[in-house]
Amino acid sequence: MSTPAAPAGFARVCALGELEEDTPHRVEVDGVPVSLVRTQGEVFAINDICSHANVSLSEGEVEDCQIECWLHGSSFDLRTGKPSGLPATRPVPVYPVKIVGDDVLVSVTQES
């Protein structure tokens, strides 16, 4: 049986079963570092680079739909990318996620 093609603009990044609850998982999509987080029954994709200190968010912790940067403690909302804890003041991009069967698909293309 063949796997259906990903919808236009989306790339398969992993299997859903590879994502542990509340544990960030770093992937690259078209050269963009992305942190995938499975939490509260959903999968979120957020840019993996903290807007405050240029470090990997996937090395941080997840709680209450927030990801915390391990270096200075900035937190970001996984749904919006907006900072919810200082010292960060700028949001990080979030990306659409689709689940097709057991495949996790992410789109990092920016529509104008």
C-alpha positions, 0 to 999 in steps of 0.5 A: 500500500502506498503512502498518500502524498503530502498536501501542497506546501506541507512536508512529512517530518516524523511519525506521530508515534515518535512524539512523546507528550510534552517533550519537544522534538527538533526537526528541519523543514526546508532548512527551517529549524522547528520544534514539534510538541505533542501536548493536550491532544494536539501537535504544535510546530514552532520555530526552534530558535528563541527570539531573545537568545538565539538558542534551541527551544527544543532543549526546553520544557513544556507546560500548559501549552508553553515552551520555555527556553532553557537559557534565560527562562523565556516562555512562548505560547505554542499556539501563537508564538507570543512570549509569555515570559520575559526576557523575550519580547518578540514572538517566534513563528508558528507553523501549520500542522496536519496529521495524516494517518500516523504522519506529522506534516508541517508547512513553513511556507509563508503566504503573502 
